[in-house]
Amino acid sequence: MYNQRCYDKTFANEEYPKAMESNKMMDNMQYVNGDCCNMCPPIMECPRERCCHRYICHEVPHVIPCNTRIINHHVYRHTYTPTYTCCEENEYSNVYENKCC
């Protein structure tokens, strides 16, 4: 049961005898005062972990080139408007009657 605890094995092997010796000395002193208290080695518990989620917003600018193309469509509409003209021709003819020669 105790082997499942998370504690430093070196403390259990090295520090525990020293704690027991000081405990005996304190027992003698406490009996003089009339108080009774036994000192035990500290129990090393498994560490707890707190998880703190932080959200850090980063602004990443994106450059999106946007090209506007204007296409002009020129449509030529041909209309015909008649213009009337008038021309006059003159023909000349010479008529010789009873010519004597």
Secondary structure, 3 states (H helix, E strand, C coil): CHHHCCCCHHHHHHHHHHHHHHHHHHHHHHHHHCCCCCCCCCCCCCCCCCCCCCCCCCCCCCCCCCCCCCCCCCCCCCCCCCCCCCCCCCCCCCCCCCCCC
